[in-house]
Amino acid sequence: MGRDKRLWGADALEFKPERFLNKKEPDVYKYTTFNAGPRLCLGKPLAMMEIKLVTAMLLMCFDVELAVPHEGGYLTSIVLPMHPGLAIKLTPRR
């Protein structure tokens, strides 16, 4: 579902995090990481808050850039890790 062109459009295979910028939260039936409907994960609000908090803290302390170019491919598994990983360079801000 995460790369289904019927749900996300013709650019579903592209790594485009900006597709979520103007949305409050992805639709639970399109982004089923935390399940959907009556079986919604009870820890979802805490996990979403932690993601935002940790990202903000890291971006305040570091400049982030890709260490090597990346094509945006994934390995097939439950958590979809990036293939062959995502190498980044963190530079402390002054």
ZAKOL-749782 format. One record per atom (N, C-alpha, C, O): residue in three letters; atom name; x, y, z. Coordinates in nm, 3 decimals. Layout:
residues N
<atom residuo="Ala" atomo="CA" u="X" v="Y" w="Z"/>
...
//
This chain:
residues 94
<atom residuo="Met" atomo="N" u="0.082" v="-0.120" w="0.000"/>
<atom residuo="Met" atomo="CA" u="0.000" v="0.000" w="0.000"/>
<atom residuo="Met" atomo="C" u="0.085" v="0.126" w="0.000"/>
<atom residuo="Met" atomo="O" u="0.044" v="0.228" w="-0.054"/>
<atom residuo="Gly" atomo="N" u="0.205" v="0.120" w="0.060"/>
<atom residuo="Gly" atomo="CA" u="0.288" v="0.237" w="0.072"/>
<atom residuo="Gly" atomo="C" u="0.337" v="0.292" w="-0.061"/>
<atom residuo="Gly" atomo="O" u="0.375" v="0.408" w="-0.069"/>
<atom residuo="Arg" atomo="N" u="0.337" v="0.210" w="-0.166"/>
<atom residuo="Arg" atomo="CA" u="0.383" v="0.256" w="-0.297"/>
<atom residuo="Arg" atomo="C" u="0.278" v="0.230" w="-0.405"/>
<atom residuo="Arg" atomo="O" u="0.312" v="0.222" w="-0.523"/>
<atom residuo="Asp" atomo="N" u="0.153" v="0.218" w="-0.366"/>
<atom residuo="Asp" atomo="CA" u="0.044" v="0.189" w="-0.460"/>
<atom residuo="Asp" atomo="C" u="0.005" v="0.316" w="-0.535"/>
<atom residuo="Asp" atomo="O" u="-0.037" v="0.414" w="-0.473"/>
<atom residuo="Lys" atomo="N" u="0.019" v="0.315" w="-0.666"/>
<atom residuo="Lys" atomo="CA" u="-0.012" v="0.432" w="-0.748"/>
<atom residuo="Lys" atomo="C" u="-0.160" v="0.470" w="-0.742"/>
<atom residuo="Lys" atomo="O" u="-0.195" v="0.586" w="-0.764"/>
<atom residuo="Arg" atomo="N" u="-0.247" v="0.374" w="-0.714"/>
<atom residuo="Arg" atomo="CA" u="-0.390" v="0.406" w="-0.703"/>
<atom residuo="Arg" atomo="C" u="-0.417" v="0.493" w="-0.580"/>
<atom residuo="Arg" atomo="O" u="-0.510" v="0.574" w="-0.581"/>
<atom residuo="Leu" atomo="N" u="-0.337" v="0.477" w="-0.474"/>
<atom residuo="Leu" atomo="CA" u="-0.356" v="0.557" w="-0.353"/>
<atom residuo="Leu" atomo="C" u="-0.280" v="0.688" w="-0.356"/>
<atom residuo="Leu" atomo="O" u="-0.333" v="0.791" w="-0.314"/>
<atom residuo="Trp" atomo="N" u="-0.155" v="0.686" w="-0.406"/>
<atom residuo="Trp" atomo="CA" u="-0.065" v="0.801" w="-0.393"/>
<atom residuo="Trp" atomo="C" u="-0.043" v="0.877" w="-0.523"/>
<atom residuo="Trp" atomo="O" u="0.016" v="0.986" w="-0.520"/>
<atom residuo="Gly" atomo="N" u="-0.089" v="0.825" w="-0.636"/>
<atom residuo="Gly" atomo="CA" u="-0.071" v="0.894" w="-0.763"/>
<atom residuo="Gly" atomo="C" u="0.047" v="0.838" w="-0.841"/>
<atom residuo="Gly" atomo="O" u="0.112" v="0.743" w="-0.798"/>
<atom residuo="Ala" atomo="N" u="0.073" v="0.899" w="-0.956"/>
<atom residuo="Ala" atomo="CA" u="0.176" v="0.849" w="-1.048"/>
<atom residuo="Ala" atomo="C" u="0.316" v="0.853" w="-0.989"/>
<atom residuo="Ala" atomo="O" u="0.402" v="0.775" w="-1.030"/>
<atom residuo="Asp" atomo="N" u="0.341" v="0.942" w="-0.892"/>
<atom residuo="Asp" atomo="CA" u="0.475" v="0.953" w="-0.834"/>
<atom residuo="Asp" atomo="C" u="0.489" v="0.873" w="-0.704"/>
<atom residuo="Asp" atomo="O" u="0.571" v="0.908" w="-0.619"/>
<atom residuo="Ala" atomo="N" u="0.411" v="0.768" w="-0.688"/>
<atom residuo="Ala" atomo="CA" u="0.412" v="0.689" w="-0.565"/>
<atom residuo="Ala" atomo="C" u="0.547" v="0.626" w="-0.534"/>
<atom residuo="Ala" atomo="O" u="0.580" v="0.607" w="-0.417"/>
<atom residuo="Leu" atomo="N" u="0.626" v="0.596" w="-0.634"/>
<atom residuo="Leu" atomo="CA" u="0.755" v="0.531" w="-0.612"/>
<atom residuo="Leu" atomo="C" u="0.865" v="0.630" w="-0.576"/>
<atom residuo="Leu" atomo="O" u="0.973" v="0.589" w="-0.536"/>
<atom residuo="Glu" atomo="N" u="0.839" v="0.759" w="-0.591"/>
<atom residuo="Glu" atomo="CA" u="0.939" v="0.860" w="-0.560"/>
<atom residuo="Glu" atomo="C" u="0.940" v="0.894" w="-0.412"/>
<atom residuo="Glu" atomo="O" u="0.836" v="0.896" w="-0.347"/>
<atom residuo="Phe" atomo="N" u="1.060" v="0.921" w="-0.360"/>
<atom residuo="Phe" atomo="CA" u="1.075" v="0.964" w="-0.221"/>
<atom residuo="Phe" atomo="C" u="1.042" v="1.113" w="-0.216"/>
<atom residuo="Phe" atomo="O" u="1.124" v="1.197" w="-0.254"/>
<atom residuo="Lys" atomo="N" u="0.922" v="1.145" w="-0.169"/>
<atom residuo="Lys" atomo="CA" u="0.876" v="1.284" w="-0.166"/>
<atom residuo="Lys" atomo="C" u="0.810" v="1.313" w="-0.031"/>
<atom residuo="Lys" atomo="O" u="0.687" v="1.315" w="-0.022"/>
<atom residuo="Pro" atomo="N" u="0.889" v="1.337" w="0.074"/>
<atom residuo="Pro" atomo="CA" u="0.828" v="1.364" w="0.204"/>
<atom residuo="Pro" atomo="C" u="0.744" v="1.492" w="0.203"/>
<atom residuo="Pro" atomo="O" u="0.659" v="1.509" w="0.290"/>
<atom residuo="Glu" atomo="N" u="0.768" v="1.581" w="0.107"/>
<atom residuo="Glu" atomo="CA" u="0.690" v="1.705" w="0.101"/>
<atom residuo="Glu" atomo="C" u="0.543" v="1.680" w="0.070"/>
<atom residuo="Glu" atomo="O" u="0.462" v="1.772" w="0.084"/>
<atom residuo="Arg" atomo="N" u="0.507" v="1.560" w="0.028"/>
<atom residuo="Arg" atomo="CA" u="0.366" v="1.532" w="0.001"/>
<atom residuo="Arg" atomo="C" u="0.282" v="1.539" w="0.129"/>
<atom residuo="Arg" atomo="O" u="0.160" v="1.549" w="0.122"/>
<atom residuo="Phe" atomo="N" u="0.348" v="1.535" w="0.245"/>
<atom residuo="Phe" atomo="CA" u="0.276" v="1.541" w="0.372"/>
<atom residuo="Phe" atomo="C" u="0.283" v="1.678" w="0.439"/>
<atom residuo="Phe" atomo="O" u="0.225" v="1.697" w="0.546"/>
<atom residuo="Leu" atomo="N" u="0.351" v="1.775" w="0.378"/>
<atom residuo="Leu" atomo="CA" u="0.373" v="1.904" w="0.443"/>
<atom residuo="Leu" atomo="C" u="0.245" v="1.979" w="0.476"/>
<atom residuo="Leu" atomo="O" u="0.234" v="2.035" w="0.585"/>
<atom residuo="Asn" atomo="N" u="0.150" v="1.983" w="0.388"/>
<atom residuo="Asn" atomo="CA" u="0.028" v="2.062" w="0.409"/>
<atom residuo="Asn" atomo="C" u="-0.088" v="1.980" w="0.463"/>
<atom residuo="Asn" atomo="O" u="-0.203" v="2.023" w="0.458"/>
<atom residuo="Lys" atomo="N" u="-0.058" v="1.862" w="0.512"/>
<atom residuo="Lys" atomo="CA" u="-0.162" v="1.776" w="0.567"/>
<atom residuo="Lys" atomo="C" u="-0.139" v="1.760" w="0.716"/>
<atom residuo="Lys" atomo="O" u="-0.025" v="1.755" w="0.763"/>
<atom residuo="Lys" atomo="N" u="-0.247" v="1.753" w="0.790"/>
<atom residuo="Lys" atomo="CA" u="-0.236" v="1.737" w="0.935"/>
<atom residuo="Lys" atomo="C" u="-0.174" v="1.602" w="0.968"/>
<atom residuo="Lys" atomo="O" u="-0.082" v="1.593" w="1.050"/>
<atom residuo="Glu" atomo="N" u="-0.223" v="1.498" w="0.906"/>
<atom residuo="Glu" atomo="CA" u="-0.174" v="1.363" w="0.929"/>
<atom residuo="Glu" atomo="C" u="-0.221" v="1.276" w="0.814"/>
<atom residuo="Glu" atomo="O" u="-0.331" v="1.297" w="0.763"/>
<atom residuo="Pro" atomo="N" u="-0.140" v="1.179" w="0.770"/>
<atom residuo="Pro" atomo="CA" u="-0.185" v="1.092" w="0.661"/>
<atom residuo="Pro" atomo="C" u="-0.313" v="1.017" w="0.698"/>
<atom residuo="Pro" atomo="O" u="-0.333" v="0.983" w="0.815"/>
<atom residuo="Asp" atomo="N" u="-0.397" v="0.993" w="0.602"/>
<atom residuo="Asp" atomo="CA" u="-0.520" v="0.918" w="0.623"/>
<atom residuo="Asp" atomo="C" u="-0.485" v="0.780" w="0.677"/>
<atom residuo="Asp" atomo="O" u="-0.398" v="0.712" w="0.623"/>
<atom residuo="Val" atomo="N" u="-0.552" v="0.737" w="0.784"/>
<atom residuo="Val" atomo="CA" u="-0.519" v="0.609" w="0.848"/>
<atom residuo="Val" atomo="C" u="-0.541" v="0.491" w="0.755"/>
<atom residuo="Val" atomo="O" u="-0.481" v="0.385" w="0.776"/>
<atom residuo="Tyr" atomo="N" u="-0.625" v="0.505" w="0.655"/>
<atom residuo="Tyr" atomo="CA" u="-0.649" v="0.395" w="0.563"/>
<atom residuo="Tyr" atomo="C" u="-0.550" v="0.395" w="0.447"/>
<atom residuo="Tyr" atomo="O" u="-0.543" v="0.297" w="0.373"/>
<atom residuo="Lys" atomo="N" u="-0.474" v="0.503" w="0.430"/>
<atom residuo="Lys" atomo="CA" u="-0.367" v="0.506" w="0.330"/>
<atom residuo="Lys" atomo="C" u="-0.234" v="0.471" w="0.395"/>
<atom residuo="Lys" atomo="O" u="-0.149" v="0.408" w="0.331"/>
<atom residuo="Tyr" atomo="N" u="-0.216" v="0.510" w="0.518"/>
<atom residuo="Tyr" atomo="CA" u="-0.090" v="0.491" w="0.590"/>
<atom residuo="Tyr" atomo="C" u="-0.118" v="0.405" w="0.711"/>
<atom residuo="Tyr" atomo="O" u="-0.146" v="0.457" w="0.819"/>
<atom residuo="Thr" atomo="N" u="-0.112" v="0.274" w="0.693"/>
<atom residuo="Thr" atomo="CA" u="-0.162" v="0.181" w="0.795"/>
<atom residuo="Thr" atomo="C" u="-0.056" v="0.134" w="0.895"/>
<atom residuo="Thr" atomo="O" u="-0.070" v="0.027" w="0.954"/>
<atom residuo="Thr" atomo="N" u="0.049" v="0.212" w="0.914"/>
<atom residuo="Thr" atomo="CA" u="0.154" v="0.174" w="1.009"/>
<atom residuo="Thr" atomo="C" u="0.096" v="0.145" w="1.147"/>
<atom residuo="Thr" atomo="O" u="0.138" v="0.050" w="1.213"/>
<atom residuo="Phe" atomo="N" u="0.001" v="0.226" w="1.189"/>
<atom residuo="Phe" atomo="CA" u="-0.058" v="0.209" w="1.321"/>
<atom residuo="Phe" atomo="C" u="-0.198" v="0.146" w="1.316"/>
<atom residuo="Phe" atomo="O" u="-0.278" v="0.164" w="1.407"/>
<atom residuo="Asn" atomo="N" u="-0.225" v="0.073" w="1.208"/>
<atom residuo="Asn" atomo="CA" u="-0.355" v="0.012" w="1.184"/>
<atom residuo="Asn" atomo="C" u="-0.460" v="0.120" w="1.157"/>
<atom residuo="Asn" atomo="O" u="-0.425" v="0.237" w="1.142"/>
<atom residuo="Ala" atomo="N" u="-0.585" v="0.082" w="1.151"/>
<atom residuo="Ala" atomo="CA" u="-0.690" v="0.178" w="1.120"/>
<atom residuo="Ala" atomo="C" u="-0.822" v="0.130" w="1.177"/>
<atom residuo="Ala" atomo="O" u="-0.837" v="0.014" w="1.215"/>
<atom residuo="Gly" atomo="N" u="-0.918" v="0.221" w="1.183"/>
<atom residuo="Gly" atomo="CA" u="-1.051" v="0.187" w="1.232"/>
<atom residuo="Gly" atomo="C" u="-1.052" v="0.158" w="1.381"/>
<atom residuo="Gly" atomo="O" u="-0.978" v="0.221" w="1.456"/>
<atom residuo="Pro" atomo="N" u="-1.135" v="0.064" w="1.424"/>
<atom residuo="Pro" atomo="CA" u="-1.150" v="0.037" w="1.568"/>
<atom residuo="Pro" atomo="C" u="-1.026" v="-0.026" w="1.631"/>
<atom residuo="Pro" atomo="O" u="-1.016" v="-0.030" w="1.754"/>
<atom residuo="Arg" atomo="N" u="-0.934" v="-0.075" w="1.552"/>
<atom residuo="Arg" atomo="CA" u="-0.814" v="-0.137" w="1.607"/>
<atom residuo="Arg" atomo="C" u="-0.693" v="-0.044" w="1.600"/>
<atom residuo="Arg" atomo="O" u="-0.579" v="-0.091" w="1.589"/>
<atom residuo="Leu" atomo="N" u="-0.716" v="0.085" w="1.606"/>
<atom residuo="Leu" atomo="CA" u="-0.610" v="0.184" w="1.600"/>
<atom residuo="Leu" atomo="C" u="-0.516" v="0.168" w="1.719"/>
<atom residuo="Leu" atomo="O" u="-0.561" v="0.147" w="1.832"/>
<atom residuo="Cys" atomo="N" u="-0.388" v="0.177" w="1.695"/>
<atom residuo="Cys" atomo="CA" u="-0.285" v="0.160" w="1.798"/>
<atom residuo="Cys" atomo="C" u="-0.300" v="0.265" w="1.908"/>
<atom residuo="Cys" atomo="O" u="-0.311" v="0.384" w="1.877"/>
<atom residuo="Leu" atomo="N" u="-0.302" v="0.224" w="2.033"/>
<atom residuo="Leu" atomo="CA" u="-0.317" v="0.317" w="2.145"/>
<atom residuo="Leu" atomo="C" u="-0.194" v="0.406" w="2.163"/>
<atom residuo="Leu" atomo="O" u="-0.205" v="0.516" w="2.218"/>
<atom residuo="Gly" atomo="N" u="-0.078" v="0.360" w="2.117"/>
<atom residuo="Gly" atomo="CA" u="0.044" v="0.437" w="2.132"/>
<atom residuo="Gly" atomo="C" u="0.071" v="0.536" w="2.018"/>
<atom residuo="Gly" atomo="O" u="0.173" v="0.605" w="2.019"/>
<atom residuo="Lys" atomo="N" u="-0.019" v="0.542" w="1.921"/>
<atom residuo="Lys" atomo="CA" u="0.003" v="0.627" w="1.804"/>
<atom residuo="Lys" atomo="C" u="0.023" v="0.774" w="1.840"/>
<atom residuo="Lys" atomo="O" u="0.120" v="0.833" w="1.792"/>
<atom residuo="Pro" atomo="N" u="-0.061" v="0.838" w="1.921"/>
<atom residuo="Pro" atomo="CA" u="-0.039" v="0.980" w="1.952"/>
<atom residuo="Pro" atomo="C" u="0.097" v="1.006" w="2.016"/>
<atom residuo="Pro" atomo="O" u="0.163" v="1.106" w="1.984"/>
<atom residuo="Leu" atomo="N" u="0.141" v="0.918" w="2.105"/>
<atom residuo="Leu" atomo="CA" u="0.271" v="0.935" w="2.168"/>
<atom residuo="Leu" atomo="C" u="0.383" v="0.917" w="2.066"/>
<atom residuo="Leu" atomo="O" u="0.479" v="0.994" w="2.066"/>
<atom residuo="Ala" atomo="N" u="0.372" v="0.816" w="1.980"/>
<atom residuo="Ala" atomo="CA" u="0.476" v="0.791" w="1.879"/>
<atom residuo="Ala" atomo="C" u="0.486" v="0.910" w="1.782"/>
<atom residuo="Ala" atomo="O" u="0.597" v="0.950" w="1.747"/>
<atom residuo="Met" atomo="N" u="0.374" v="0.966" w="1.739"/>
<atom residuo="Met" atomo="CA" u="0.376" v="1.080" w="1.648"/>
<atom residuo="Met" atomo="C" u="0.438" v="1.202" w="1.715"/>
<atom residuo="Met" atomo="O" u="0.514" v="1.276" w="1.652"/>
<atom residuo="Met" atomo="N" u="0.407" v="1.225" w="1.843"/>
<atom residuo="Met" atomo="CA" u="0.464" v="1.337" w="1.914"/>
<atom residuo="Met" atomo="C" u="0.616" v="1.318" w="1.930"/>
<atom residuo="Met" atomo="O" u="0.692" v="1.413" w="1.914"/>
<atom residuo="Glu" atomo="N" u="0.659" v="1.196" w="1.962"/>
<atom residuo="Glu" atomo="CA" u="0.802" v="1.168" w="1.978"/>
<atom residuo="Glu" atomo="C" u="0.878" v="1.188" w="1.847"/>
<atom residuo="Glu" atomo="O" u="0.988" v="1.242" w="1.848"/>
<atom residuo="Ile" atomo="N" u="0.820" v="1.147" w="1.736"/>
<atom residuo="Ile" atomo="CA" u="0.884" v="1.166" w="1.605"/>
<atom residuo="Ile" atomo="C" u="0.910" v="1.314" w="1.581"/>
<atom residuo="Ile" atomo="O" u="1.019" v="1.353" w="1.541"/>
<atom residuo="Lys" atomo="N" u="0.808" v="1.395" w="1.605"/>
<atom residuo="Lys" atomo="CA" u="0.820" v="1.540" w="1.582"/>
<atom residuo="Lys" atomo="C" u="0.921" v="1.604" w="1.678"/>
<atom residuo="Lys" atomo="O" u="1.001" v="1.688" w="1.638"/>
<atom residuo="Leu" atomo="N" u="0.917" v="1.563" w="1.803"/>
<atom residuo="Leu" atomo="CA" u="1.006" v="1.620" w="1.905"/>
<atom residuo="Leu" atomo="C" u="1.152" v="1.586" w="1.877"/>
<atom residuo="Leu" atomo="O" u="1.238" v="1.674" w="1.880"/>
<atom residuo="Val" atomo="N" u="1.180" v="1.459" w="1.851"/>
<atom residuo="Val" atomo="CA" u="1.318" v="1.417" w="1.825"/>
<atom residuo="Val" atomo="C" u="1.371" v="1.480" w="1.697"/>
<atom residuo="Val" atomo="O" u="1.486" v="1.523" w="1.692"/>
<atom residuo="Thr" atomo="N" u="1.288" v="1.487" w="1.593"/>
<atom residuo="Thr" atomo="CA" u="1.331" v="1.551" w="1.468"/>
<atom residuo="Thr" atomo="C" u="1.363" v="1.698" w="1.490"/>
<atom residuo="Thr" atomo="O" u="1.465" v="1.747" w="1.443"/>
<atom residuo="Ala" atomo="N" u="1.277" v="1.767" w="1.562"/>
<atom residuo="Ala" atomo="CA" u="1.301" v="1.910" w="1.590"/>
<atom residuo="Ala" atomo="C" u="1.430" v="1.929" w="1.671"/>
<atom residuo="Ala" atomo="O" u="1.507" v="2.021" w="1.643"/>
<atom residuo="Met" atomo="N" u="1.453" v="1.844" w="1.770"/>
<atom residuo="Met" atomo="CA" u="1.574" v="1.856" w="1.852"/>
<atom residuo="Met" atomo="C" u="1.700" v="1.831" w="1.769"/>
<atom residuo="Met" atomo="O" u="1.799" v="1.903" w="1.784"/>
<atom residuo="Leu" atomo="N" u="1.696" v="1.732" w="1.682"/>
<atom residuo="Leu" atomo="CA" u="1.812" v="1.704" w="1.597"/>
<atom residuo="Leu" atomo="C" u="1.838" v="1.817" w="1.499"/>
<atom residuo="Leu" atomo="O" u="1.952" v="1.856" w="1.477"/>
<atom residuo="Leu" atomo="N" u="1.731" v="1.871" w="1.439"/>
<atom residuo="Leu" atomo="CA" u="1.748" v="1.978" w="1.341"/>
<atom residuo="Leu" atomo="C" u="1.796" v="2.108" w="1.407"/>
<atom residuo="Leu" atomo="O" u="1.860" v="2.189" w="1.341"/>
<atom residuo="Met" atomo="N" u="1.767" v="2.127" w="1.535"/>
<atom residuo="Met" atomo="CA" u="1.817" v="2.245" w="1.606"/>
<atom residuo="Met" atomo="C" u="1.967" v="2.234" w="1.632"/>
<atom residuo="Met" atomo="O" u="2.038" v="2.335" w="1.635"/>
<atom residuo="Cys" atomo="N" u="2.016" v="2.112" w="1.651"/>
<atom residuo="Cys" atomo="CA" u="2.156" v="2.091" w="1.689"/>
<atom residuo="Cys" atomo="C" u="2.249" v="2.058" w="1.573"/>
<atom residuo="Cys" atomo="O" u="2.370" v="2.078" w="1.583"/>
<atom residuo="Phe" atomo="N" u="2.194" v="2.009" w="1.462"/>
<atom residuo="Phe" atomo="CA" u="2.278" v="1.961" w="1.352"/>
<atom residuo="Phe" atomo="C" u="2.228" v="2.009" w="1.217"/>
<atom residuo="Phe" atomo="O" u="2.109" v="2.028" w="1.196"/>
<atom residuo="Asp" atomo="N" u="2.323" v="2.029" w="1.125"/>
<atom residuo="Asp" atomo="CA" u="2.291" v="2.043" w="0.983"/>
<atom residuo="Asp" atomo="C" u="2.298" v="1.903" w="0.926"/>
<atom residuo="Asp" atomo="O" u="2.393" v="1.830" w="0.953"/>
<atom residuo="Val" atomo="N" u="2.198" v="1.864" w="0.847"/>
<atom residuo="Val" atomo="CA" u="2.189" v="1.728" w="0.794"/>
<atom residuo="Val" atomo="C" u="2.203" v="1.733" w="0.642"/>
<atom residuo="Val" atomo="O" u="2.137" v="1.812" w="0.575"/>
<atom residuo="Glu" atomo="N" u="2.290" v="1.647" w="0.589"/>
<atom residuo="Glu" atomo="CA" u="2.301" v="1.635" w="0.444"/>
<atom residuo="Glu" atomo="C" u="2.333" v="1.490" w="0.409"/>
<atom residuo="Glu" atomo="O" u="2.385" v="1.415" w="0.492"/>
<atom residuo="Leu" atomo="N" u="2.302" v="1.451" w="0.286"/>
<atom residuo="Leu" atomo="CA" u="2.333" v="1.315" w="0.241"/>
<atom residuo="Leu" atomo="C" u="2.484" v="1.299" w="0.229"/>
<atom residuo="Leu" atomo="O" u="2.552" v="1.386" w="0.174"/>
<atom residuo="Ala" atomo="N" u="2.536" v="1.189" w="0.280"/>
<atom residuo="Ala" atomo="CA" u="2.679" v="1.160" w="0.268"/>
<atom residuo="Ala" atomo="C" u="2.710" v="1.109" w="0.128"/>
<atom residuo="Ala" atomo="O" u="2.816" v="1.140" w="0.072"/>
<atom residuo="Val" atomo="N" u="2.620" v="1.031" w="0.072"/>
<atom residuo="Val" atomo="CA" u="2.632" v="0.980" w="-0.065"/>
<atom residuo="Val" atomo="C" u="2.494" v="0.989" w="-0.130"/>
<atom residuo="Val" atomo="O" u="2.393" v="0.981" w="-0.059"/>
<atom residuo="Pro" atomo="N" u="2.486" v="1.006" w="-0.261"/>
<atom residuo="Pro" atomo="CA" u="2.355" v="1.012" w="-0.326"/>
<atom residuo="Pro" atomo="C" u="2.274" v="0.885" w="-0.300"/>
<atom residuo="Pro" atomo="O" u="2.330" v="0.776" w="-0.284"/>
<atom residuo="His" atomo="N" u="2.144" v="0.899" w="-0.297"/>
<atom residuo="His" atomo="CA" u="2.056" v="0.785" w="-0.269"/>
<atom residuo="His" atomo="C" u="1.941" v="0.785" w="-0.368"/>
<atom residuo="His" atomo="O" u="1.884" v="0.890" w="-0.398"/>
<atom residuo="Glu" atomo="N" u="1.906" v="0.668" w="-0.418"/>
<atom residuo="Glu" atomo="CA" u="1.800" v="0.655" w="-0.518"/>
<atom residuo="Glu" atomo="C" u="1.661" v="0.639" w="-0.455"/>
<atom residuo="Glu" atomo="O" u="1.561" v="0.648" w="-0.525"/>
<atom residuo="Gly" atomo="N" u="1.654" v="0.614" w="-0.325"/>
<atom residuo="Gly" atomo="CA" u="1.525" v="0.601" w="-0.258"/>
<atom residuo="Gly" atomo="C" u="1.466" v="0.462" w="-0.262"/>
<atom residuo="Gly" atomo="O" u="1.345" v="0.448" w="-0.244"/>
<atom residuo="Gly" atomo="N" u="1.546" v="0.357" w="-0.284"/>
<atom residuo="Gly" atomo="CA" u="1.495" v="0.221" w="-0.287"/>
<atom residuo="Gly" atomo="C" u="1.475" v="0.164" w="-0.147"/>
<atom residuo="Gly" atomo="O" u="1.533" v="0.213" w="-0.050"/>
<atom residuo="Tyr" atomo="N" u="1.394" v="0.060" w="-0.137"/>
<atom residuo="Tyr" atomo="CA" u="1.364" v="-0.004" w="-0.009"/>
<atom residuo="Tyr" atomo="C" u="1.394" v="-0.152" w="-0.015"/>
<atom residuo="Tyr" atomo="O" u="1.393" v="-0.212" w="-0.123"/>
<atom residuo="Leu" atomo="N" u="1.420" v="-0.212" w="0.100"/>
<atom residuo="Leu" atomo="CA" u="1.426" v="-0.357" w="0.115"/>
<atom residuo="Leu" atomo="C" u="1.287" v="-0.404" w="0.151"/>
<atom residuo="Leu" atomo="O" u="1.213" v="-0.334" w="0.220"/>
<atom residuo="Thr" atomo="N" u="1.251" v="-0.522" w="0.105"/>
<atom residuo="Thr" atomo="CA" u="1.119" v="-0.575" w="0.136"/>
<atom residuo="Thr" atomo="C" u="1.123" v="-0.643" w="0.272"/>
<atom residuo="Thr" atomo="O" u="1.187" v="-0.748" w="0.288"/>
<atom residuo="Ser" atomo="N" u="1.056" v="-0.584" w="0.369"/>
<atom residuo="Ser" atomo="CA" u="1.043" v="-0.642" w="0.502"/>
<atom residuo="Ser" atomo="C" u="0.926" v="-0.572" w="0.571"/>
<atom residuo="Ser" atomo="O" u="0.858" v="-0.490" w="0.509"/>
<atom residuo="Ile" atomo="N" u="0.904" v="-0.603" w="0.694"/>
<atom residuo="Ile" atomo="CA" u="0.791" v="-0.543" w="0.766"/>
<atom residuo="Ile" atomo="C" u="0.809" v="-0.394" w="0.785"/>
<atom residuo="Ile" atomo="O" u="0.712" v="-0.319" w="0.775"/>
<atom residuo="Val" atomo="N" u="0.931" v="-0.348" w="0.812"/>
<atom residuo="Val" atomo="CA" u="0.953" v="-0.206" w="0.842"/>
<atom residuo="Val" atomo="C" u="1.007" v="-0.124" w="0.725"/>
<atom residuo="Val" atomo="O" u="1.030" v="-0.004" w="0.740"/>
<atom residuo="Leu" atomo="N" u="1.029" v="-0.186" w="0.608"/>
<atom residuo="Leu" atomo="CA" u="1.077" v="-0.119" w="0.487"/>
<atom residuo="Leu" atomo="C" u="1.200" v="-0.031" w="0.507"/>
<atom residuo="Leu" atomo="O" u="1.192" v="0.090" w="0.487"/>
<atom residuo="Pro" atomo="N" u="1.313" v="-0.090" w="0.546"/>
<atom residuo="Pro" atomo="CA" u="1.434" v="-0.008" w="0.557"/>
<atom residuo="Pro" atomo="C" u="1.483" v="0.034" w="0.419"/>
<atom residuo="Pro" atomo="O" u="1.457" v="-0.034" w="0.320"/>
<atom residuo="Met" atomo="N" u="1.553" v="0.147" w="0.413"/>
<atom residuo="Met" atomo="CA" u="1.603" v="0.195" w="0.285"/>
<atom residuo="Met" atomo="C" u="1.719" v="0.109" w="0.239"/>
<atom residuo="Met" atomo="O" u="1.801" v="0.064" w="0.319"/>
<atom residuo="His" atomo="N" u="1.726" v="0.086" w="0.109"/>
<atom residuo="His" atomo="CA" u="1.832" v="0.003" w="0.050"/>
<atom residuo="His" atomo="C" u="1.927" v="0.093" w="-0.025"/>
<atom residuo="His" atomo="O" u="1.881" v="0.169" w="-0.110"/>
<atom residuo="Pro" atomo="N" u="2.053" v="0.090" w="-0.001"/>
<atom residuo="Pro" atomo="CA" u="2.131" v="0.007" w="0.091"/>
<atom residuo="Pro" atomo="C" u="2.154" v="0.077" w="0.224"/>
<atom residuo="Pro" atomo="O" u="2.263" v="0.066" w="0.280"/>
<atom residuo="Gly" atomo="N" u="2.058" v="0.147" w="0.274"/>
<atom residuo="Gly" atomo="CA" u="2.072" v="0.230" w="0.393"/>
<atom residuo="Gly" atomo="C" u="2.073" v="0.377" w="0.350"/>
<atom residuo="Gly" atomo="O" u="2.084" v="0.406" w="0.231"/>
<atom residuo="Leu" atomo="N" u="2.062" v="0.466" w="0.444"/>
<atom residuo="Leu" atomo="CA" u="2.064" v="0.609" w="0.412"/>
<atom residuo="Leu" atomo="C" u="2.179" v="0.671" w="0.490"/>
<atom residuo="Leu" atomo="O" u="2.167" v="0.696" w="0.610"/>
<atom residuo="Ala" atomo="N" u="2.290" v="0.696" w="0.420"/>
<atom residuo="Ala" atomo="CA" u="2.407" v="0.754" w="0.483"/>
<atom residuo="Ala" atomo="C" u="2.393" v="0.906" w="0.487"/>
<atom residuo="Ala" atomo="O" u="2.378" v="0.971" w="0.383"/>
<atom residuo="Ile" atomo="N" u="2.397" v="0.962" w="0.607"/>
<atom residuo="Ile" atomo="CA" u="2.386" v="1.107" w="0.621"/>
<atom residuo="Ile" atomo="C" u="2.507" v="1.161" w="0.695"/>
<atom residuo="Ile" atomo="O" u="2.577" v="1.088" w="0.764"/>
<atom residuo="Lys" atomo="N" u="2.529" v="1.289" w="0.678"/>
<atom residuo="Lys" atomo="CA" u="2.638" v="1.356" w="0.747"/>
<atom residuo="Lys" atomo="C" u="2.576" v="1.461" w="0.840"/>
<atom residuo="Lys" atomo="O" u="2.503" v="1.549" w="0.795"/>
<atom residuo="Leu" atomo="N" u="2.606" v="1.449" w="0.968"/>
<atom residuo="Leu" atomo="CA" u="2.559" v="1.546" w="1.066"/>
<atom residuo="Leu" atomo="C" u="2.673" v="1.639" w="1.102"/>
<atom residuo="Leu" atomo="O" u="2.781" v="1.594" w="1.142"/>
<atom residuo="Thr" atomo="N" u="2.649" v="1.766" w="1.089"/>
<atom residuo="Thr" atomo="CA" u="2.749" v="1.867" w="1.126"/>
<atom residuo="Thr" atomo="C" u="2.693" v="1.950" w="1.240"/>
<atom residuo="Thr" atomo="O" u="2.586" v="2.010" w="1.224"/>
<atom residuo="Pro" atomo="N" u="2.761" v="1.956" w="1.354"/>
<atom residuo="Pro" atomo="CA" u="2.709" v="2.036" w="1.465"/>
<atom residuo="Pro" atomo="C" u="2.690" v="2.183" w="1.424"/>
<atom residuo="Pro" atomo="O" u="2.775" v="2.241" w="1.356"/>
<atom residuo="Arg" atomo="N" u="2.579" v="2.241" w="1.466"/>
<atom residuo="Arg" atomo="CA" u="2.555" v="2.383" w="1.443"/>
<atom residuo="Arg" atomo="C" u="2.628" v="2.464" w="1.549"/>
<atom residuo="Arg" atomo="O" u="2.651" v="2.416" w="1.660"/>
<atom residuo="Arg" atomo="N" u="2.664" v="2.585" w="1.515"/>
<atom residuo="Arg" atomo="CA" u="2.734" v="2.668" w="1.613"/>
<atom residuo="Arg" atomo="C" u="2.649" v="2.783" w="1.657"/>
<atom residuo="Arg" atomo="O" u="2.692" v="2.864" w="1.739"/>
//
